[in-house]
Amino acid sequence: MKLVTAVIKPFKLDDVREALSEIGVQGITVSEVKGFGRQKGHTELYRGAEYVVDFLPKVKIELAIESEQVERVVESITDAARTGKIGDGKIFVRSLEQVIRIRTGEEGVEAI
């Protein structure tokens, strides 16, 4: 099992959700987050004063999947989230040791 975490631009969330749904991914967790990478934030003008916005709004998507699905999931997220501009985001794939469904006690792939 794998845990896939993707940090993307907020306006791409619906596209990514639809792409994942099309390949049969049933559950995702979404969080609003802030951060920066090479993009390094930007400056904004507010009431005549200029200030630096260091952290940019992003959306973090997390999903637990079977190991065999990793390639398709990563490809779907990449295709749906790509704008071709700086700040498109990142995808992280980690091993998932154990998953337990609280309601039923199911474990492993059955709990996903």
N, CA, C and O atoms as a DFTB+ gen file, in Angstrom:
448 C
 N C O
     1  1       0.837      -1.171       0.000
     2  2       0.000       0.000       0.000
     3  2       0.887       1.241       0.000
     4  3       2.012       1.222       0.499
     5  1       0.362       2.305      -0.564
     6  2       1.107       3.562      -0.672
     7  2       0.228       4.725      -0.218
     8  3      -0.998       4.672      -0.319
     9  1       0.876       5.768       0.281
    10  2       0.217       7.019       0.591
    11  2       0.733       8.052      -0.391
    12  3       1.923       8.369      -0.402
    13  1      -0.157       8.574      -1.209
    14  2       0.206       9.582      -2.198
    15  2      -0.249      10.933      -1.667
    16  3      -1.416      11.113      -1.318
    17  1       0.684      11.881      -1.610
    18  2       0.387      13.243      -1.177
    19  2       0.734      14.175      -2.323
    20  3       1.854      14.145      -2.833
    21  1      -0.207      14.995      -2.726
    22  2       0.033      15.958      -3.805
    23  2      -0.283      17.349      -3.288
    24  3      -1.307      17.562      -2.639
    25  1       0.598      18.293      -3.579
    26  2       0.375      19.695      -3.238
    27  2       0.220      20.423      -4.562
    28  3       1.145      20.453      -5.374
    29  1      -0.962      21.016      -4.781
    30  2      -1.291      21.594      -6.080
    31  2      -1.881      22.991      -5.920
    32  3      -2.150      23.449      -4.810
    33  1      -2.074      23.653      -7.054
    34  2      -2.742      24.955      -7.053
    35  2      -4.227      24.743      -6.753
    36  3      -4.834      23.797      -7.256
    37  1      -4.813      25.623      -5.934
    38  2      -6.212      25.424      -5.518
    39  2      -7.216      25.307      -6.664
    40  3      -8.151      24.511      -6.578
    41  1      -7.042      26.078      -7.723
    42  2      -8.041      26.050      -8.800
    43  2      -7.986      24.765      -9.623
    44  3      -8.837      24.556     -10.487
    45  1      -6.997      23.897      -9.371
    46  2      -6.883      22.627     -10.082
    47  2      -7.522      21.462      -9.323
    48  3      -7.537      20.334      -9.816
    49  1      -8.048      21.732      -8.127
    50  2      -8.597      20.658      -7.294
    51  2      -9.713      19.892      -7.988
    52  3      -9.697      18.661      -7.981
    53  1     -10.678      20.576      -8.583
    54  2     -11.791      19.873      -9.240
    55  2     -11.314      19.008     -10.392
    56  3     -11.811      17.898     -10.581
    57  1     -10.349      19.505     -11.167
    58  2      -9.807      18.716     -12.280
    59  2      -9.132      17.442     -11.768
    60  3      -9.310      16.366     -12.339
    61  1      -8.360      17.573     -10.692
    62  2      -7.668      16.411     -10.123
    63  2      -8.670      15.427      -9.540
    64  3      -8.538      14.220      -9.741
    65  1      -9.672      15.926      -8.821
    66  2     -10.695      15.053      -8.236
    67  2     -11.411      14.250      -9.322
    68  3     -11.632      13.049      -9.168
    69  1     -11.770      14.915     -10.415
    70  2     -12.446      14.231     -11.522
    71  2     -11.537      13.193     -12.169
    72  3     -11.987      12.092     -12.489
    73  1     -10.265      13.531     -12.364
    74  2      -9.315      12.594     -12.974
    75  2      -9.141      11.356     -12.100
    76  3      -9.083      10.240     -12.615
    77  1      -9.058      11.541     -10.792
    78  2      -8.923      10.402      -9.886
    79  2     -10.193       9.559      -9.868
    80  3     -10.121       8.331      -9.811
    81  1     -11.333      10.195      -9.914
    82  2     -12.601       9.477      -9.945
    83  2     -12.710       8.610     -11.197
    84  3     -13.212       7.487     -11.136
    85  1     -12.244       9.126     -12.323
    86  2     -12.294       8.386     -13.589
    87  2     -11.481       7.103     -13.563
    88  3     -11.813       6.151     -14.269
    89  1     -10.409       7.058     -12.753
    90  2      -9.601       5.831     -12.686
    91  2      -9.981       4.954     -11.495
    92  3      -9.302       3.969     -11.203
    93  1     -11.067       5.315     -10.809
    94  2     -11.592       4.453      -9.761
    95  2     -11.115       4.744      -8.346
    96  3     -11.364       3.947      -7.442
    97  1     -10.443       5.855      -8.134
    98  2     -10.039       6.209      -6.774
    99  2     -11.277       6.699      -6.034
   100  3     -11.963       7.611      -6.497
   101  1     -11.560       6.090      -4.882
   102  2     -12.812       6.375      -4.195
   103  2     -12.707       7.424      -3.109
   104  3     -13.656       8.184      -2.910
   105  1     -11.601       7.498      -2.404
   106  2     -11.532       8.417      -1.282
   107  2     -10.269       9.250      -1.283
   108  3      -9.174       8.743      -1.527
   109  1     -10.432      10.540      -1.005
   110  2      -9.283      11.420      -0.863
   111  2      -9.525      12.339       0.333
   112  3     -10.662      12.577       0.740
   113  1      -8.442      12.838       0.872
   114  2      -8.513      13.837       1.930
   115  2      -7.887      15.106       1.385
   116  3      -6.807      15.066       0.795
   117  1      -8.563      16.237       1.580
   118  2      -8.098      17.511       1.039
   119  2      -7.926      18.503       2.182
   120  3      -8.790      18.624       3.050
   121  1      -6.799      19.211       2.171
   122  2      -6.517      20.243       3.166
   123  2      -6.054      21.505       2.460
   124  3      -5.346      21.441       1.456
   125  1      -6.455      22.647       2.987
   126  2      -5.922      23.910       2.494
   127  2      -4.628      24.174       3.248
   128  3      -4.606      24.168       4.478
   129  1      -3.554      24.406       2.508
   130  2      -2.246      24.629       3.111
   131  2      -1.596      25.854       2.482
   132  3      -2.094      26.387       1.490
   133  1      -0.497      26.296       3.053
   134  2       0.281      27.394       2.481
   135  2       1.729      26.976       2.443
   136  3       2.189      26.225       3.303
   137  1       2.450      27.457       1.450
   138  2       3.862      27.122       1.352
   139  2       4.494      27.791       0.153
   140  3       3.857      28.562      -0.564
   141  1       5.761      27.479      -0.046
   142  2       6.462      27.973      -1.221
   143  2       7.627      27.063      -1.533
   144  3       8.144      26.367      -0.660
   145  1       8.028      27.077      -2.777
   146  2       9.197      26.338      -3.235
   147  2      10.048      27.302      -4.022
   148  3      10.446      28.349      -3.513
   149  1      10.326      26.957      -5.249
   150  2      11.103      27.849      -6.114
   151  2      10.351      29.132      -6.423
   152  3      10.948      30.145      -6.788
   153  1       9.042      29.077      -6.274
   154  2       8.183      30.226      -6.553
   155  2       8.502      31.391      -5.620
   156  3       8.417      32.551      -6.024
   157  1       8.864      31.092      -4.386
   158  2       9.304      32.048      -3.373
   159  2       8.339      33.180      -3.068
   160  3       8.778      34.258      -2.666
   161  1       7.067      32.980      -3.239
   162  2       6.099      34.015      -2.895
   163  2       6.091      35.164      -3.893
   164  3       6.661      35.067      -4.979
   165  1       5.442      36.244      -3.509
   166  2       5.340      37.405      -4.391
   167  2       5.048      38.646      -3.562
   168  3       4.769      38.552      -2.366
   169  1       5.112      39.806      -4.197
   170  2       4.785      41.039      -3.477
   171  2       3.391      41.499      -3.867
   172  3       2.953      41.300      -5.000
   173  1       2.698      42.115      -2.919
   174  2       1.365      42.654      -3.170
   175  2       1.292      44.076      -2.651
   176  3       2.037      44.472      -1.755
   177  1       0.385      44.827      -3.229
   178  2       0.159      46.201      -2.815
   179  2      -1.150      46.262      -2.039
   180  3      -2.189      45.837      -2.544
   181  1      -1.110      46.785      -0.817
   182  2      -2.307      46.896      -0.008
   183  2      -2.342      48.284       0.622
   184  3      -1.468      48.642       1.412
   185  1      -3.360      49.057       0.264
   186  2      -3.514      50.423       0.767
   187  2      -2.239      51.244       0.592
   188  3      -1.825      51.990       1.480
   189  1      -1.644      51.082      -0.558
   190  2      -0.464      51.871      -0.891
   191  2       0.838      51.327      -0.352
   192  3       1.902      51.847      -0.689
   193  1       0.792      50.306       0.466
   194  2       2.016      49.721       1.025
   195  2       2.294      48.389       0.340
   196  3       1.383      47.592       0.115
   197  1       3.550      48.159       0.015
   198  2       3.944      46.912      -0.630
   199  2       4.450      45.953       0.445
   200  3       5.222      46.338       1.323
   201  1       4.009      44.708       0.363
   202  2       4.521      43.722       1.312
   203  2       4.704      42.385       0.605
   204  3       4.097      42.128      -0.435
   205  1       5.541      41.549       1.180
   206  2       5.876      40.256       0.585
   207  2       4.972      39.176       1.163
   208  3       4.818      39.062       2.378
   209  1       4.385      38.396       0.284
   210  2       3.597      37.235       0.687
   211  2       4.504      36.020       0.518
   212  3       4.721      35.544      -0.597
   213  1       5.032      35.526       1.640
   214  2       6.000      34.425       1.576
   215  2       5.344      33.082       1.297
   216  3       5.900      32.248       0.583
   217  1       4.172      32.880       1.856
   218  2       3.514      31.589       1.720
   219  2       2.309      31.718       0.799
   220  3       1.437      32.562       1.008
   221  1       2.275      30.871      -0.217
   222  2       1.204      30.912      -1.204
   223  2       0.158      29.848      -0.890
   224  3       0.503      28.770      -0.407
   225  1      -1.112      30.134      -1.158
   226  2      -2.159      29.140      -0.885
   227  2      -2.035      27.948      -1.835
   228  3      -1.866      28.109      -3.044
   229  1      -2.121      26.767      -1.264
   230  2      -2.071      25.517      -2.017
   231  2      -3.129      24.581      -1.451
   232  3      -3.743      24.867      -0.423
   233  1      -3.334      23.468      -2.128
   234  2      -4.233      22.421      -1.653
   235  2      -3.422      21.137      -1.556
   236  3      -2.690      20.780      -2.479
   237  1      -3.562      20.444      -0.423
   238  2      -2.873      19.164      -0.243
   239  2      -3.905      18.050      -0.339
   240  3      -4.922      18.059       0.354
   241  1      -3.624      17.098      -1.206
   242  2      -4.494      15.945      -1.410
   243  2      -3.743      14.716      -0.920
   244  3      -2.577      14.517      -1.261
   245  1      -4.410      13.893      -0.122
   246  2      -3.797      12.655       0.359
   247  2      -4.722      11.496       0.030
   248  3      -5.938      11.591       0.195
   249  1      -4.133      10.393      -0.440
   250  2      -4.932       9.211      -0.710
   251  2      -4.123       7.951      -0.475
   252  3      -2.954       7.865      -0.850
   253  1      -4.754       6.990       0.144
   254  2      -4.158       5.677       0.376
   255  2      -4.619       4.767      -0.751
   256  3      -5.813       4.657      -1.027
   257  1      -3.664       4.119      -1.394
   258  2      -3.990       3.273      -2.552
   259  2      -3.193       1.972      -2.511
   260  3      -2.236       1.832      -1.749
   261  1      -3.609       1.032      -3.343
   262  2      -2.836      -0.187      -3.515
   263  2      -1.588       0.149      -4.321
   264  3      -1.618       1.041      -5.169
   265  1      -0.510      -0.547      -4.066
   266  2       0.770      -0.267      -4.720
   267  2       0.669      -0.314      -6.249
   268  3       1.359       0.431      -6.945
   269  1      -0.192      -1.192      -6.761
   270  2      -0.330      -1.343      -8.210
   271  2      -0.940      -0.107      -8.874
   272  3      -0.802       0.067     -10.085
   273  1      -1.599       0.741      -8.115
   274  2      -2.266       1.916      -8.667
   275  2      -1.370       3.145      -8.753
   276  3      -1.763       4.148      -9.350
   277  1      -0.187       3.091      -8.177
   278  2       0.659       4.284      -8.050
   279  2       0.900       4.976      -9.383
   280  3       0.707       6.186      -9.499
   281  1       1.314       4.228     -10.374
   282  2       1.654       4.836     -11.662
   283  2       0.466       5.578     -12.273
   284  3       0.611       6.709     -12.737
   285  1      -0.699       4.946     -12.274
   286  2      -1.902       5.584     -12.849
   287  2      -2.328       6.800     -12.053
   288  3      -2.727       7.810     -12.634
   289  1      -2.250       6.721     -10.727
   290  2      -2.642       7.833      -9.869
   291  2      -1.714       9.027     -10.082
   292  3      -2.176      10.158     -10.236
   293  1      -0.418       8.777     -10.089
   294  2       0.553       9.859     -10.283
   295  2       0.367      10.502     -11.653
   296  3       0.417      11.725     -11.784
   297  1       0.152       9.678     -12.666
   298  2      -0.066      10.201     -14.021
   299  2      -1.346      11.044     -14.088
   300  3      -1.360      12.104     -14.714
   301  1      -2.401      10.579     -13.454
   302  2      -3.673      11.317     -13.464
   303  2      -3.547      12.666     -12.757
   304  3      -4.029      13.684     -13.253
   305  1      -2.895      12.661     -11.599
   306  2      -2.710      13.917     -10.870
   307  2      -1.842      14.874     -11.677
   308  3      -2.168      16.054     -11.809
   309  1      -0.749      14.372     -12.212
   310  2       0.168      15.208     -12.990
   311  2      -0.532      15.837     -14.179
   312  3      -0.415      17.042     -14.401
   313  1      -1.254      15.040     -14.942
   314  2      -1.944      15.556     -16.129
   315  2      -3.007      16.588     -15.769
   316  3      -3.156      17.598     -16.458
   317  1      -3.749      16.334     -14.686
   318  2      -4.847      17.225     -14.316
   319  2      -4.365      18.514     -13.646
   320  3      -5.012      19.553     -13.776
   321  1      -3.247      18.460     -12.937
   322  2      -2.783      19.624     -12.167
   323  2      -1.808      20.507     -12.934
   324  3      -1.540      21.634     -12.518
   325  1      -1.276      20.014     -14.044
   326  2      -0.237      20.759     -14.766
   327  2      -0.803      21.981     -15.482
   328  3      -1.783      21.886     -16.221
   329  1      -0.164      23.138     -15.250
   330  2      -0.462      24.347     -16.013
   331  2       0.727      24.722     -16.888
   332  3       0.598      25.500     -17.833
   333  1       1.895      24.155     -16.556
   334  2       3.110      24.479     -17.295
   335  2       3.833      25.691     -16.728
   336  3       4.849      26.132     -17.266
   337  1       3.300      26.223     -15.640
   338  2       3.908      27.401     -15.028
   339  2       4.494      27.033     -13.671
   340  3       4.156      26.001     -13.091
   341  1       5.365      27.884     -13.184
   342  2       5.988      27.644     -11.890
   343  2       4.919      27.555     -10.805
   344  3       3.924      28.278     -10.843
   345  1       5.132      26.661      -9.835
   346  2       4.185      26.516      -8.732
   347  2       3.107      25.477      -8.949
   348  3       2.138      25.431      -8.191
   349  1       3.251      24.634      -9.974
   350  2       2.245      23.595     -10.225
   351  2       2.145      22.597      -9.074
   352  3       1.087      22.003      -8.869
   353  1       3.219      22.405      -8.324
   354  2       3.158      21.558      -7.147
   355  2       4.077      20.367      -7.192
   356  3       4.954      20.265      -8.050
   357  1       3.863      19.460      -6.250
   358  2       4.687      18.266      -6.104
   359  2       3.801      17.085      -5.723
   360  3       2.700      17.251      -5.199
   361  1       4.316      15.883      -6.004
   362  2       3.657      14.646      -5.596
   363  2       4.679      13.826      -4.821
   364  3       5.814      13.645      -5.261
   365  1       4.255      13.334      -3.658
   366  2       5.110      12.495      -2.822
   367  2       4.450      11.139      -2.674
   368  3       3.244      11.056      -2.439
   369  1       5.231      10.069      -2.810
   370  2       4.705       8.709      -2.656
   371  2       5.498       8.037      -1.538
   372  3       6.726       7.957      -1.584
   373  1       4.765       7.557      -0.534
   374  2       5.407       6.889       0.597
   375  2       4.762       5.531       0.834
   376  3       3.599       5.304       0.499
   377  1       5.547       4.640       1.420
   378  2       5.003       3.337       1.803
   379  2       4.073       3.499       2.977
   380  3       4.285       4.339       3.851
   381  1       3.042       2.684       2.984
   382  2       2.030       2.729       4.029
   383  2       2.044       1.375       4.719
   384  3       1.693       0.362       4.114
   385  1       2.446       1.355       5.971
   386  2       2.599       0.092       6.693
   387  2       1.277      -0.561       7.038
   388  3       1.115      -1.771       6.881
   389  1       0.329       0.240       7.508
   390  2      -0.911      -0.354       7.976
   391  2      -2.067       0.631       7.812
   392  3      -1.900       1.836       8.003
   393  1      -3.224       0.113       7.462
   394  2      -4.452       0.901       7.395
   395  2      -5.523       0.121       8.142
   396  3      -5.672      -1.087       7.960
   397  1      -6.265       0.833       8.986
   398  2      -7.335       0.195       9.757
   399  2      -8.587       1.035       9.618
   400  3      -8.559       2.238       9.878
   401  1      -9.687       0.417       9.211
   402  2     -10.976       1.108       9.179
   403  2     -11.555       1.046      10.586
   404  3     -11.805      -0.035      11.119
   405  1     -11.761       2.197      11.171
   406  2     -12.204       2.275      12.560
   407  2     -13.560       1.599      12.765
   408  3     -13.746       0.850      13.724
   409  1     -14.500       1.864      11.866
   410  2     -15.867       1.360      12.037
   411  2     -15.926      -0.157      12.094
   412  3     -16.625      -0.705      12.946
   413  1     -15.203      -0.867      11.199
   414  2     -15.336      -2.313      11.077
   415  2     -14.129      -3.091      11.587
   416  3     -14.214      -4.297      11.819
   417  1     -13.018      -2.407      11.758
   418  2     -11.802      -3.107      12.176
   419  2     -11.051      -3.744      11.024
   420  3     -10.032      -4.401      11.240
   421  1     -11.545      -3.558       9.783
   422  2     -10.844      -4.110       8.628
   423  2      -9.445      -3.536       8.560
   424  3      -9.202      -2.396       8.955
   425  1      -8.515      -4.358       8.044
   426  2      -7.130      -3.926       7.956
   427  2      -6.586      -4.125       6.552
   428  3      -7.124      -4.901       5.763
   429  1      -5.505      -3.408       6.256
   430  2      -4.814      -3.553       4.987
   431  2      -5.633      -2.999       3.818
   432  3      -6.356      -2.013       3.955
   433  1      -5.499      -3.655       2.677
   434  2      -6.160      -3.212       1.447
   435  2      -7.668      -3.167       1.619
   436  3      -8.321      -2.308       1.026
   437  1      -8.242      -4.062       2.410
   438  2      -9.688      -4.071       2.631
   439  2     -10.164      -2.778       3.304
   440  3     -11.315      -2.377       3.132
   441  1      -9.292      -2.135       4.062
   442  2      -9.651      -0.920       4.774
   443  2      -9.597       0.315       3.870
   444  3     -10.153       1.361       4.203
   445  1      -8.931       0.184       2.743
   446  2      -8.853       1.309       1.808
   447  2     -10.156       1.378       1.081
   448  3     -10.343       2.249       0.231
